[in-house]
């Protein structure tokens, strides 16, 4: 009888301790800890500027766009808020060779841009995995700074929506993160007030280098 009572008491104590440990782990998983990281990136892109004027006007385009490849360099800062969720702010310099033909004259279309972005990133597994797939999305701001040159097509600032898929690869001292990004232009980039509607979209392959 004494042995049976002792076993019963020990079982209750074990269950209590296990439940306390689980509660502690659950509370720790809910705690928001902010961890900052810095990094830089580089990659190639391809301009997808498109004239949407025909949708509304059904007339011939006065501006013909010839999209071309380019490349970009940037820096970013990460705020890891939870195990799988991160906020990323980015600033990238884009250099491309897209041209636009208007009234028989060929002009450079945004040869230099600054892109500012704020992305919400979600990893599919924990950060301690050697290879960790992710996706992110968020807004972007396209800022041309080509100047008012006769050789350049006049454009203005415009908003975009970005989405990307990539992999975080743990290389011991830093993370290498190749990704494919698509940015869809949301606003007309043409400066002049006219019936023309040009939107500055692009697709890119980026290599991100993030410190630990």
N, C-alpha and C positions, 0 to 999 in steps of 0.2 A: 504493500500500500504506500509506504514511504517513497519507494522507487517510482511508483506511478505518479505521485504528487510532484516529485522532483522533476520528472520528465515533462509534466504539464506546465509547471512554472517556467522551466527552461525554454519551452516552445513559445510561450507568451512573450518572454523577454526577447527572443530572437526575432519574432514577428514585429515587435515594437521597434527594435533597433533598425530592422530593414526598412520599415515604413518611414522612420525618421531620416534615414539616408536618402531614400527616394525623394522625400519632400525637399531635402536640402539641395539635391541635384536639380530638381525642377525649378527651384527658386533661383539657383545660379544660372540656369539656362535662360531665365526670363530677364536677368539683369542686363541693362544696356551699357556696354563699355565702348567708348569711342577711342579708336586707335588710328592715328594719322600715319600716312605713308606718302612718299614723293616718288616721282618717276618721270621718264621721258619716253617719247615714241617717234617712230619714223615709218614711212611706207609709201606706197604708190596709190594713186586714185585715178578714176576716169570720170570726166565730167558728163553729166546727163541733163544739161540745160535743154529745156524744151519750150517751144513756142506753142502755147495753148490757144492762140487767138482764133484758130479755125472753128473751135467748139462754139464760140459765140457769134462770130461774124460770117463764117462760111465764105471768106474771101481769101485771095492769095496773100501769102506772107510777104510783107515788105522786108522782113529780117530773116535770113537763113542762118542757122547756127551749125557750125562744124565742130562737134565735140572731139576732144583729144585727151590723151593721158597726161598725168602730172605727178607730182610728189609732194609730200608734206612732212613737216617736223613740228614737234610739240612737246609741251610739258603738262603735267597733271598732278593733282593732289587727291589722295583717297582718304575718306573717313569711314573706317570699318565700324559699323554700328552694332551689328550682331554677327554671329558665326557665318551666316551666308549672305548678309545684306550690307552693301557698301554704297556710299555716295561719292561720285567722282566729278570734280570740276576740271575742265580742260581748256587749254589755249593752244591753237595750232596755226602755223603758217602754211598756207597752201599756194603752190606755184604750179600753174597749168598753162597749156598752150591752145586753149579753145579760141576760136575766132568766130566772128559774126559778119555776114555780108549784108550791107544796108545801102540801098541806092547805088549799087554798083561798086561800093568801096568796102574793102576787107579791113575789119577792125579787130584788135585784141579784146577778148571778153574776159575781164577779171583775171589778168595774169598773176596778180598777187592779192590774196585774201587773208584776213585773220578770222578764224572760226573760234567762237567761245561756246562751250557746251557744259551742260549740267546733266549727268546721267545717273540713273538708279540701277545698280548692278545686283544681280542675284546669282549666286553660285549654286550648282546642283548638288554638291557634296561639301564636306567640311574642308576648311582651309589647309588642314594638315595632310590632305591627299596629294600625292605627287603630281597627278594630272587631274585638274578640276574644271569641267566645262562650265560656262556661264553665258548669260545674256544680259543686255542692258538696253534701256530706252530712255529718252528724254529730249528736251528742247535744245536747239542750237541757234546761234546768232551769227550770220555771215556779214562780215564788214570788209568791203573792198577799200583798198587804199592805193589805187593806181594813179590817182591824180586826174586833173582835167586836161588830158592830152588829146590831140587830134587823132592819134593812132589808137585810142582806146574807146571802146563802147561804154557809154555812160550808164553806170549802175548805182544802186543804193543798197542800204542795209536791208536784210530780210531774215525772217525767221524760218527755221526748218524743224523737222521731226526726225530723230535718229533712232535706229535700232541696230543691234549688233549681236553676233554669236562668236564665241572665242573659247580659248583654253588657257587656264593658269597652269604653267609648268614650273614646278619647284626645282631650281638649280642651285640649291644650298645657300648661296650668298644673295640671290635675288630671284624674282619671278619673271620668266619670259612668257608673254601672253600674245600669241598671234590671234588676230580676229578679222572677221569680215564685217564691214559696216555699210549700211545703206542710209543715206540722208535724203529726205524728201523735202524739196522747197515748198513752203507754204504761202509765200508772198511774192508778188511781182517784183523782180529785181531791176526793171527798167526805170530810169529816172524820169523820163518824159511822160507827161499825161497823155496817153493815147489808148486806142482800143487794143493795142498789143499787150499780151500777158506772157512774160518769160519767167520761168521758175528755175532756180539754181540747185538742182539735185546732183548727187554724185554717189558713186560706190567706191570703196577703198579696201585695200588689204594693209593692215597695220601691225607692226611689231611693238609691243609695249614692254618696257623694262621697269620693274617696280622694286624698290628696296625693301628690306625686311626691318 
